[in-house]
Amino acid sequence: MERRQKAARLEMRLAPVIDAEKCTGCKACIKFCKSRVLAFDKGSRKVRVKNPGNCQTVCRICAGVCTVGAITFPDEEALIHYFRKRLENLQAVMQPVRRGWAG
């Protein structure tokens, strides 16, 4: 179940996006992220997304603690569109199953 949830989160692109141009490498976001989504890249001296599948959908604390606004998340409208499409696909798959139960 855990693996399937991570795969869905990766597919939905719910993980944060780091703007390397803005990131100062202060690591404040890493300290606040309990899910270990972020890591410090010693080469670039910037924060990067290491484990996007670990990101908690509603958390977004990392973006709140970033003083330079280097962390963003997907647009909420895009997420709503994604969920509607998934629901349509699920309903299409379930339609024949429902008919079989009724028959």
C-alpha positions in Angstrom: 0.0 0.0 0.0 2.8 2.4 0.9 4.6 1.9 -2.4 1.3 2.5 -4.3 0.7 5.8 -2.4 4.3 7.0 -3.2 3.8 6.1 -6.9 0.5 8.1 -7.0 2.3 11.1 -5.3 5.1 10.9 -7.9 2.6 10.7 -10.7 0.7 13.7 -9.4 3.8 15.7 -9.0 2.9 16.9 -5.5 6.5 17.3 -4.3 8.0 20.7 -4.0 9.9 22.3 -6.8 13.2 24.1 -5.9 14.2 27.2 -7.8 18.0 26.9 -7.8 18.4 30.5 -8.8 16.6 31.6 -5.6 17.9 29.0 -3.2 20.6 30.3 -0.9 21.4 26.9 0.6 20.4 27.9 4.1 18.9 24.4 4.8 16.0 25.8 6.8 13.6 23.7 4.7 15.6 20.5 5.3 15.4 21.0 9.1 11.6 21.4 9.0 10.9 18.5 6.6 10.2 15.4 8.8 9.6 13.3 5.7 13.2 13.6 4.4 12.0 14.9 1.0 14.8 17.4 0.7 18.6 17.1 0.7 21.6 19.4 0.5 23.7 19.1 -2.7 27.3 19.7 -1.7 28.3 20.3 -5.3 25.9 23.1 -6.0 25.5 24.1 -2.4 21.7 24.2 -2.9 18.8 22.2 -1.6 17.3 19.6 -4.0 14.3 17.2 -3.9 15.7 13.8 -3.0 12.7 11.7 -2.1 9.6 13.2 -3.9 7.5 10.2 -3.0 7.8 10.9 0.7 6.2 14.4 0.4 3.1 14.8 2.5 0.4 16.3 0.3 -1.0 19.0 2.6 2.2 19.8 4.6 4.0 22.4 2.6 6.0 23.6 5.6 9.2 23.8 3.6 7.7 26.5 1.3 6.6 28.4 4.4 10.0 28.5 6.0 11.9 29.4 2.8 12.6 33.1 3.3 13.5 33.7 -0.4 10.5 31.9 -1.9 12.6 29.2 -3.7 10.1 26.4 -3.0 6.8 26.1 -4.8 4.2 23.4 -5.2 1.9 22.5 -8.2 -1.0 24.8 -8.9 -4.2 23.7 -7.1 -6.3 23.9 -10.3 -3.9 21.4 -11.9 -4.4 19.1 -9.0 -8.2 19.4 -9.2 -8.0 18.6 -12.9 -5.8 15.6 -12.2 -8.2 14.2 -9.6 -11.2 14.7 -11.9 -9.5 12.8 -14.7 -8.5 9.9 -12.4 -12.1 9.7 -11.1 -13.5 9.6 -14.7 -11.0 6.8 -15.5 -12.0 4.9 -12.4 -15.7 5.2 -13.1 -15.1 4.0 -16.7 -13.3 0.9 -15.4 -15.9 0.2 -12.7 -18.9 0.5 -15.0 -18.7 -3.1 -16.4 -18.1 -4.4 -12.9 -21.2 -2.7 -11.5 -23.3 -4.2 -14.4 -22.0 -7.6 -13.5 -23.1 -7.2 -9.9 -26.6 -6.0 -10.9 -27.2 -8.9 -13.3 
